[in-house]
Amino acid sequence: MGPALACYFRKSWYLGKDRLPASGPVVVISNHAASFLDAMLMGVMLNRPIHFFARGDIFKNKWARNIFRRLHMVPLFSADLAKDQLHRNADSFSKGEEVLKENGLLLIFPEGLSRMERNILPFRKGTSRIILQTLASAPEIMVHVVPIGIHYRKHEVLSDVQLTTGKVIPVGERYREMYAVQASRTVNELTRELEVAMRDVVLYVEQDHRSSLVEKQLELFDNNCAGRFSYEDFHAQKRLCERVSSLDDDLASKLAADQHAYFGLLSQYALNDEVMVQRMNPALTVLLLLIGLPLFIIGLINLPPYLFGKHMADSKVTRQDFYTSVISAVSAFSYVIWLAIWWTMALLSGNVLLIGLVVLMPMLGWLALGWWQRFKQWKIHRNWNKTPQEIKARLLEMRDALLANSY
């Protein structure tokens, strides 16, 4: 999945990577924005093997169950999906405790549900119970909880993703003593502390129905950041979210109308917001596209796995947060099979040129992906150059007004 996600995402950032303890029992808590893509992303970005909980209903098939367990997945059952299986969570919690006692890393999404809305759901108490039960049965250890916020700038191929690490929370002797006296109250208190820590690293609004508002405002801000991302930028994103949350209903309605007018005008002229801040040398870009065209055509040999992943996502998935997960995972595993087929044909043929082509296939695929991205950018910039000056001026004015109303 490492190479797959490197191709799937245009850019990725991981702020505070050094905050994650290199050893010892660790629980990483995170928001849940894109189904199992979140776990795959963490598995690639974190420099430690991870164990994580997954929906218990996907473990029904024996074949799938064996694979999932080898991938360090632990089934967890919820009342809304498998009420009759809730008794099995005791075994799952025991498995979580075992991971921590063996100085492992446990990834948990405490909100439970994957969704694209930019909100914070109340934490379920399972995370706190696992930690506190571990402390009670292993008095010699301390568990460190690391909150990490995930922000997908768009839920699509060649978008950007950012991971932001918050303040590490040591859970040790104080909670152990409290849990021994008042277990239920201690679970509630730790859950509240973890939820506060999570809010510090997640980009969200207080009102669910304003998710689309803040999504578009973040798009403007993210495009302004271009190829950079820092804690200062993240704090500016947080202020933007807080600003949208604090708007009264009239101002929120006005912001929605202004967004609709701005993005509608962009669409009318086949533009996007990136073109408003990007700079491109047309002559140099055309030259590079012409030079790279033969490599792009050859690199299309890598396309079938992606088309298969896209077909599976288009035909099977009804929720956008699952779409990105399915297309990335299916494409990645299909590519392994596709590459194996080509390797087999090349070795059986003994053709040196074919063997050389297969050796270069991944690199050619990466170059083709870059060519296609540059080509799309060039098309947008060509549309921008054809746009009447009065429309350009109007778009810039509308964009400035949207950003001014966000802070």
C-alpha positions as CSV (number, residue, x, y, z in Angstrom):
1,M,0.0,0.0,0.0
2,G,3.0,2.3,0.4
3,P,3.7,2.8,-3.3
4,A,-0.1,2.7,-4.0
5,L,-0.9,5.6,-1.7
6,A,2.2,7.5,-3.0
7,C,0.5,7.4,-6.4
8,Y,-3.0,7.9,-5.1
9,F,-2.2,11.0,-3.2
10,R,-0.5,13.9,-4.9
11,K,1.0,15.2,-1.6
12,S,0.9,13.9,1.9
13,W,2.1,15.5,5.2
14,Y,2.5,14.0,8.6
15,L,3.0,16.7,11.3
16,G,4.4,15.7,14.6
17,K,5.8,12.3,13.5
18,D,8.4,12.5,16.2
19,R,5.7,12.7,18.9
20,L,4.7,9.0,18.4
21,P,6.7,6.9,20.9
22,A,9.0,4.6,19.2
23,S,8.3,1.8,21.6
24,G,6.0,0.8,24.5
25,P,2.2,0.5,24.6
26,V,0.5,3.1,22.5
27,V,-3.1,3.8,21.6
28,V,-3.5,6.0,18.5
29,I,-7.0,7.7,18.3
30,S,-8.1,9.3,15.1
31,N,-11.2,10.7,13.3
32,H,-12.8,8.4,10.8
33,A,-13.2,10.1,7.4
34,A,-12.7,7.4,4.8
35,S,-13.5,3.9,5.9
36,F,-10.6,1.5,5.8
37,L,-8.4,3.9,3.8
38,D,-7.8,5.6,7.2
39,A,-6.3,2.4,8.6
40,M,-4.3,1.8,5.5
41,L,-2.9,5.3,5.6
42,M,-1.9,4.9,9.2
43,G,-0.3,1.6,8.5
44,V,1.9,3.3,5.9
45,M,2.6,6.5,7.7
46,L,3.3,5.3,11.2
47,N,6.7,3.7,11.7
48,R,5.3,0.9,13.8
49,P,3.2,-2.2,13.2
50,I,-0.4,-1.5,14.1
51,H,-3.4,-3.5,15.3
52,F,-6.8,-2.0,14.8
53,F,-10.4,-2.7,15.4
54,A,-12.8,-3.2,12.5
55,R,-16.5,-3.8,12.0
56,G,-17.3,-7.3,13.3
57,D,-19.8,-8.1,10.5
58,I,-17.0,-8.3,7.9
59,F,-15.5,-11.3,9.7
60,K,-18.3,-13.7,8.9
61,N,-16.6,-15.5,6.1
62,K,-13.9,-17.9,7.3
63,W,-11.5,-17.1,4.5
64,A,-11.8,-13.4,5.0
65,R,-11.6,-13.8,8.8
66,N,-8.1,-15.5,8.4
67,I,-6.8,-12.8,6.2
68,F,-8.1,-10.0,8.4
69,R,-6.5,-11.5,11.5
70,R,-3.2,-11.8,9.7
71,L,-3.5,-8.1,8.9
72,H,-3.8,-7.4,12.7
73,M,-7.5,-6.6,12.5
74,V,-9.7,-7.2,15.6
75,P,-13.5,-7.6,15.2
76,L,-15.6,-5.1,17.2
77,F,-19.4,-5.3,17.3
78,S,-21.8,-2.4,17.6
79,A,-25.4,-2.3,18.7
80,D,-26.5,-0.7,15.4
81,L,-24.9,-3.4,13.2
82,A,-24.7,-6.6,15.2
83,K,-26.6,-6.3,18.4
84,D,-26.8,-10.0,18.9
85,Q,-23.0,-10.3,18.8
86,L,-22.2,-7.6,21.5
87,H,-21.1,-10.3,24.0
88,R,-18.1,-11.1,21.7
89,N,-16.6,-7.7,22.4
90,A,-15.2,-9.0,25.6
91,D,-12.8,-11.2,23.6
92,S,-12.0,-8.2,21.4
93,F,-11.2,-6.0,24.3
94,S,-9.0,-8.8,25.7
95,K,-7.1,-8.9,22.4
96,G,-6.6,-5.1,22.7
97,E,-5.2,-5.5,26.2
98,E,-2.9,-8.2,25.0
99,V,-1.5,-5.9,22.3
100,L,-0.8,-3.2,24.8
101,K,0.8,-5.6,27.3
102,E,3.1,-6.7,24.6
103,N,4.2,-3.1,24.0
104,G,2.2,-2.9,20.8
105,L,0.4,-0.1,19.0
106,L,-3.4,-0.1,18.9
107,L,-5.3,2.1,16.4
108,I,-8.8,3.0,17.4
109,F,-11.5,5.3,15.9
110,P,-13.4,6.2,19.0
111,E,-16.3,7.7,17.2
112,G,-17.0,4.3,15.7
113,L,-18.6,5.4,12.4
114,S,-16.9,6.5,9.2
115,R,-18.4,9.5,7.5
116,M,-17.5,12.6,5.4
117,E,-19.3,15.1,7.5
118,R,-16.9,17.4,9.3
119,N,-18.2,16.9,12.8
120,I,-17.2,15.2,16.0
121,L,-19.4,12.4,17.3
122,P,-19.5,11.5,21.0
123,F,-16.8,9.0,21.8
124,R,-17.7,5.4,22.6
125,K,-16.3,4.2,25.8
126,G,-14.5,1.1,24.5
127,T,-11.2,2.9,24.1
128,S,-11.1,4.0,27.7
129,R,-12.1,0.6,29.0
130,I,-9.3,-1.2,27.1
131,I,-6.7,1.2,28.4
132,L,-8.0,1.1,32.0
133,Q,-8.4,-2.6,32.0
134,T,-4.8,-2.9,30.8
135,L,-3.6,-0.7,33.6
136,A,-5.5,-2.7,36.1
137,S,-4.1,-6.0,35.0
138,A,-0.6,-4.8,34.3
139,P,0.4,-2.4,37.1
140,E,4.0,-2.0,35.8
141,I,3.1,-0.2,32.5
142,M,1.9,3.2,31.3
143,V,-0.1,3.6,28.1
144,H,0.5,6.7,25.9
145,V,-2.5,7.9,23.9
146,V,-1.6,9.8,20.6
147,P,-4.4,11.8,18.9
148,I,-3.9,12.1,15.1
149,G,-6.3,14.1,12.9
150,I,-6.8,13.1,9.3
151,H,-7.7,15.7,6.7
152,Y,-8.4,14.6,3.1
153,R,-8.3,17.8,1.0
154,K,-10.6,16.0,-1.5
155,H,-12.0,12.5,-1.6
156,E,-10.5,11.7,-5.0
157,V,-7.4,10.5,-6.8
158,L,-4.5,12.9,-6.9
159,S,-5.7,14.8,-4.0
160,D,-3.7,15.7,-0.8
161,V,-3.9,14.3,2.7
162,Q,-2.5,15.7,6.0
163,L,-2.0,14.0,9.3
164,T,-1.7,16.2,12.4
165,T,-0.4,14.8,15.7
166,G,-1.6,16.3,18.9
167,K,-0.3,16.3,22.5
168,V,0.5,12.9,23.7
169,I,-1.5,11.8,26.8
170,P,0.3,9.5,29.3
171,V,-2.3,7.4,31.1
172,G,-0.8,5.8,34.2
173,E,-0.8,5.7,38.0
174,R,-3.5,8.4,38.6
175,Y,-6.0,6.7,36.4
176,R,-5.1,3.3,37.7
177,E,-5.8,4.3,41.2
178,M,-9.1,6.1,40.2
179,Y,-10.2,3.0,38.3
180,A,-9.7,0.7,41.2
181,V,-12.1,2.9,43.3
182,Q,-14.7,4.1,40.8
183,A,-14.4,2.2,37.5
184,S,-17.4,3.7,35.7
185,R,-16.6,7.3,36.7
186,T,-13.0,6.9,35.6
187,V,-14.0,5.5,32.2
188,N,-16.2,8.6,31.7
189,E,-13.5,11.0,32.8
190,L,-10.8,9.4,30.5
191,T,-13.3,9.4,27.6
192,R,-13.9,13.1,28.1
193,E,-10.1,13.8,28.2
194,L,-9.5,11.9,25.0
195,E,-12.4,13.6,23.2
196,V,-10.9,17.0,24.1
197,A,-7.6,15.9,22.8
198,M,-9.1,14.7,19.5
199,R,-10.9,18.0,19.0
200,D,-7.6,19.8,19.0
201,V,-6.4,17.9,15.9
202,V,-9.5,17.5,13.8
203,L,-11.0,20.1,11.4
204,Y,-14.7,20.2,12.2
205,V,-17.7,22.5,12.6
206,E,-20.2,22.4,15.5
207,Q,-23.2,22.2,13.1
208,D,-23.5,19.1,10.9
209,H,-25.3,21.0,8.1
210,R,-22.4,23.4,7.7
211,S,-19.9,20.6,6.7
212,S,-20.2,21.6,3.0
213,L,-19.6,25.3,3.9
214,V,-16.3,24.6,5.8
215,E,-15.3,22.1,3.1
216,K,-15.3,24.7,0.4
217,Q,-13.6,27.3,2.7
218,L,-10.9,24.8,3.5
219,E,-10.4,24.1,-0.3
220,L,-9.7,27.8,-0.8
221,F,-7.2,27.9,2.1
222,D,-5.5,24.6,1.1
223,N,-5.0,25.9,-2.4
224,N,-3.4,29.0,-1.0
225,C,-1.0,26.7,0.9
226,A,0.1,25.1,-2.4
227,G,2.9,22.7,-1.6
228,R,3.4,23.5,2.0
229,F,1.8,22.5,5.3
230,S,2.9,23.3,8.9
231,Y,1.4,23.6,12.3
232,E,0.9,27.3,11.7
233,D,-1.2,26.4,8.6
234,F,-3.1,23.8,10.6
235,H,-3.9,26.4,13.3
236,A,-5.2,28.7,10.6
237,Q,-7.4,25.9,9.3
238,K,-8.7,25.5,12.9
239,R,-9.5,29.2,13.1
240,L,-11.3,29.0,9.8
241,C,-13.5,26.1,11.1
242,E,-14.2,28.0,14.3
243,R,-15.2,31.0,12.3
244,V,-17.7,29.1,10.2
245,S,-19.1,27.5,13.4
246,S,-19.6,30.9,15.0
247,L,-21.5,32.5,12.1
248,D,-25.1,33.3,12.8
249,D,-27.7,31.7,10.4
250,D,-28.0,34.8,8.2
251,L,-24.2,35.1,7.7
252,A,-24.0,31.3,7.1
253,S,-26.7,31.5,4.4
254,K,-24.9,34.4,2.8
255,L,-21.6,32.5,2.8
256,A,-23.3,29.5,1.2
257,A,-24.8,31.8,-1.5
258,D,-21.4,33.4,-2.2
259,Q,-19.8,30.0,-2.4
260,H,-22.4,28.8,-4.8
261,A,-21.9,31.8,-7.0
262,Y,-18.1,31.6,-7.0
263,F,-17.8,27.8,-7.7
264,G,-20.7,28.0,-10.2
265,L,-18.9,30.7,-12.2
266,L,-15.7,28.6,-12.1
267,S,-17.6,25.6,-13.5
268,Q,-19.2,27.7,-16.2
269,Y,-15.8,28.5,-17.6
270,A,-14.3,25.0,-17.0
271,L,-12.0,26.3,-14.2
272,N,-11.2,25.2,-10.7
273,D,-10.0,27.1,-7.7
274,E,-6.4,26.0,-8.0
275,V,-5.9,28.0,-11.1
276,M,-6.6,31.2,-9.1
277,V,-3.3,30.7,-7.2
278,Q,-1.2,28.5,-9.4
279,R,1.4,29.8,-11.8
280,M,2.4,28.0,-14.9
281,N,4.8,28.6,-17.8
282,P,2.7,27.6,-20.8
283,A,5.5,27.2,-23.3
284,L,7.6,25.1,-20.9
285,T,4.7,23.0,-19.9
286,V,3.8,22.2,-23.6
287,L,7.4,21.3,-24.3
288,L,7.5,18.9,-21.3
289,L,4.2,17.4,-22.3
290,L,5.4,16.7,-25.8
291,I,8.7,15.2,-24.6
292,G,6.9,13.1,-22.0
293,L,4.1,11.9,-24.4
294,P,5.8,8.7,-25.5
295,L,6.5,7.7,-21.9
296,F,2.9,8.5,-21.0
297,I,1.7,6.2,-23.8
298,I,4.0,3.4,-22.8
299,G,3.0,3.9,-19.1
300,L,-0.6,3.3,-19.9
301,I,0.3,-0.4,-19.7
302,N,-0.3,0.2,-15.9
303,L,-3.8,1.5,-16.4
304,P,-6.0,-1.8,-16.3
305,P,-5.7,-2.3,-12.5
306,Y,-6.9,1.2,-11.8
307,L,-9.8,0.8,-14.3
308,F,-10.7,-2.4,-12.5
309,G,-10.6,-0.7,-9.1
310,K,-12.7,2.2,-10.4
311,H,-15.2,-0.2,-11.9
312,M,-15.5,-2.0,-8.6
313,A,-16.0,1.2,-6.7
314,D,-18.5,2.6,-9.3
315,S,-20.6,-0.6,-9.3
316,K,-20.4,-1.7,-5.7
317,V,-20.0,1.4,-3.5
318,T,-22.9,3.8,-2.6
319,R,-21.1,5.9,0.1
320,Q,-18.3,8.4,-0.9
321,D,-16.3,7.6,2.2
322,F,-16.1,4.0,1.1
323,Y,-15.4,4.9,-2.5
324,T,-11.9,6.2,-2.0
325,S,-11.0,3.1,0.2
326,V,-12.3,0.6,-2.4
327,I,-10.7,2.2,-5.4
328,S,-7.3,2.5,-3.8
329,A,-7.2,-0.9,-2.2
330,V,-8.6,-2.8,-5.2
331,S,-6.3,-1.0,-7.6
332,A,-3.3,-1.7,-5.4
333,F,-3.9,-5.5,-5.0
334,S,-4.9,-5.8,-8.7
335,Y,-1.7,-4.2,-9.7
336,V,0.3,-6.8,-7.8
337,I,-1.5,-9.5,-9.9
338,W,-1.1,-7.5,-13.1
339,L,2.7,-7.1,-12.5
340,A,3.0,-10.8,-11.7
341,I,1.3,-11.7,-15.0
342,W,3.7,-9.5,-17.0
343,W,6.7,-10.9,-15.1
344,T,5.6,-14.4,-16.0
345,M,5.2,-13.6,-19.6
346,A,8.5,-11.8,-19.8
347,L,10.5,-14.6,-18.1
348,L,8.8,-17.3,-20.2
349,S,9.6,-15.4,-23.4
350,G,13.2,-14.7,-22.5
351,N,12.9,-11.4,-24.4
352,V,15.4,-8.9,-23.0
353,L,13.3,-5.9,-24.2
354,L,10.1,-7.2,-22.6
355,I,12.0,-8.0,-19.3
356,G,13.4,-4.5,-19.3
357,L,9.9,-3.1,-19.9
358,V,8.5,-5.0,-17.0
359,V,11.3,-3.8,-14.7
360,L,10.5,-0.2,-15.7
361,M,6.7,-0.6,-15.4
362,P,6.2,0.9,-12.0
363,M,8.4,3.9,-12.8
364,L,6.6,4.4,-16.1
365,G,3.3,4.3,-14.4
366,W,4.4,6.9,-11.9
367,L,5.7,9.1,-14.8
368,A,2.4,8.6,-16.7
369,L,0.5,9.7,-13.6
370,G,2.6,12.8,-13.3
371,W,2.1,13.6,-17.1
372,W,-1.7,13.2,-16.8
373,Q,-1.7,15.5,-13.8
374,R,0.3,18.2,-15.6
375,F,-1.9,17.8,-18.7
376,K,-5.0,18.5,-16.7
377,Q,-3.4,21.5,-15.1
378,W,-2.4,22.8,-18.5
379,K,-6.0,22.4,-19.8
380,I,-7.3,24.4,-16.9
381,H,-4.7,27.2,-17.4
382,R,-5.6,27.3,-21.1
383,N,-9.2,27.9,-20.1
384,W,-8.1,30.6,-17.7
385,N,-6.2,32.4,-20.5
386,K,-9.3,32.3,-22.7
387,T,-11.5,33.7,-19.9
388,P,-12.6,37.3,-20.4
389,Q,-10.7,39.8,-18.2
390,E,-13.8,41.1,-16.6
391,I,-14.7,37.5,-15.5
392,K,-11.2,37.0,-14.1
393,A,-11.5,40.2,-12.1
394,R,-14.9,39.2,-10.8
395,L,-13.7,35.7,-9.8
396,L,-10.7,37.2,-7.9
397,E,-12.9,39.6,-6.2
398,M,-15.4,36.9,-5.2
399,R,-12.6,34.7,-3.9
400,D,-11.1,37.4,-1.8
401,A,-14.5,38.2,-0.3
402,L,-15.0,34.5,0.6
403,L,-11.6,34.3,2.3
404,A,-12.2,37.5,4.2
405,N,-15.5,36.2,5.5
406,S,-13.8,33.0,6.8
407,Y,-11.4,34.4,9.4
